[in-house]
Amino acid sequence: MTGYPLEELYQEVAYIAFYFHWARSDILSLDHEERLRWVEEINQLVD
């Protein structure tokens, strides 16, 4: 089993932090599915 791609993790954290101004530790405490859900929600706001 391989881990989550580090580059994608950085992108997700940066994206959420940029738009919501959440702390890195708060974003990293979310599981992968929940982070992706917030990325989707941000995409809906900025489209």
Backbone as numpy.savetxt, mean C-alpha at the origin, in Angstrom:
# Nx Ny Nz CAx CAy CAz Cx Cy Cz
8.22 -21.59 -1.31 7.38 -20.41 -1.31 8.27 -19.17 -1.31
7.94 -18.22 -2.15 8.70 -16.99 -2.19 7.96 -15.89 -1.46
8.69 -14.89 -1.02 8.07 -13.78 -0.32 7.45 -12.79 -1.29
6.79 -11.81 -0.75 6.17 -10.77 -1.55 7.27 -9.94 -2.19
7.15 -9.62 -3.48 8.21 -8.85 -4.16 8.46 -7.51 -3.46
9.68 -7.29 -3.07 10.04 -6.11 -2.29 9.73 -4.82 -3.04
9.97 -4.79 -4.35 9.71 -3.58 -5.13 8.22 -3.22 -5.10
7.36 -4.22 -5.20 5.91 -3.96 -5.14 5.50 -3.46 -3.76
6.11 -4.00 -2.73 5.80 -3.55 -1.37 6.17 -2.08 -1.21
7.36 -1.70 -1.68 7.78 -0.30 -1.61 6.79 0.59 -2.36
6.34 0.16 -3.53 5.41 0.96 -4.34 4.09 1.15 -3.61
3.57 0.08 -3.03 2.31 0.17 -2.30 2.43 1.10 -1.10
3.50 0.96 -0.34 3.69 1.79 0.85 3.83 3.25 0.43
4.63 3.53 -0.58 4.82 4.91 -1.03 3.52 5.51 -1.53
2.74 4.75 -2.25 1.49 5.23 -2.82 0.48 5.60 -1.73
0.31 4.70 -0.78 -0.63 4.96 0.31 -0.14 6.12 1.18
1.14 6.13 1.48 1.70 7.21 2.31 1.55 8.55 1.61
1.77 8.61 0.31 1.67 9.86 -0.43 0.27 10.44 -0.37
-0.73 9.61 -0.58 -2.10 10.11 -0.65 -2.78 10.23 0.70
-2.50 9.32 1.63 -3.20 9.33 2.91 -2.33 9.83 4.06
-1.04 10.00 3.83 -0.12 10.50 4.86 -0.08 9.59 6.09
-0.25 8.31 5.85 -0.14 7.34 6.94 1.33 7.02 7.19
1.64 6.65 8.40 3.01 6.24 8.75 3.35 4.89 8.11
4.61 4.74 7.78 5.08 3.49 7.17 4.73 2.29 8.04
4.90 2.42 9.34 4.61 1.29 10.22 3.13 0.91 10.18
2.26 1.91 10.07 0.83 1.62 9.98 0.49 0.89 8.69
1.10 1.33 7.60 0.84 0.70 6.31 1.38 -0.73 6.29
2.57 -0.91 6.83 3.17 -2.25 6.85 2.43 -3.20 7.79
1.67 -2.66 8.74 0.92 -3.54 9.64 -0.32 -4.13 8.96
-0.70 -3.57 7.81 -1.83 -4.11 7.05 -1.39 -5.38 6.34
-2.29 -6.34 6.20 -1.91 -7.50 5.41 -1.98 -7.12 3.92
-1.45 -7.96 3.08 -1.32 -7.67 1.66 -2.65 -7.31 1.01
-3.67 -8.11 1.29 -4.98 -7.86 0.67 -5.55 -6.51 1.08
-5.38 -6.15 2.34 -5.90 -4.87 2.80 -5.13 -3.70 2.19
-3.81 -3.84 2.06 -3.02 -2.79 1.39 -3.49 -2.61 -0.04
-3.70 -3.71 -0.74 -4.16 -3.61 -2.13 -5.54 -2.96 -2.20
-6.37 -3.24 -1.24 -7.70 -2.62 -1.21 -7.58 -1.10 -1.07
-6.68 -0.63 -0.21 -6.49 0.81 -0.06 -5.90 1.42 -1.32
-5.01 0.70 -1.99 -4.48 1.18 -3.27 -5.62 1.34 -4.28
-6.52 0.37 -4.33 -7.68 0.46 -5.22 -8.56 1.65 -4.88
-8.78 1.88 -3.59 -9.61 3.01 -3.17 -8.97 4.34 -3.58
-7.68 4.45 -3.42 -6.98 5.67 -3.84 -7.11 5.85 -5.34
-6.96 4.77 -6.09 -7.10 4.86 -7.55 -8.47 5.40 -7.93
-9.50 5.01 -7.21 -10.84 5.52 -7.49 -10.94 7.02 -7.19
-10.24 7.48 -6.17 -10.28 8.89 -5.81 -9.54 9.77 -6.80
-8.46 9.29 -7.35 -7.63 10.12 -8.22 -7.97 10.00 -9.70
-8.82 9.05 -10.05 -9.22 8.91 -11.46 -10.23 9.95 -11.86
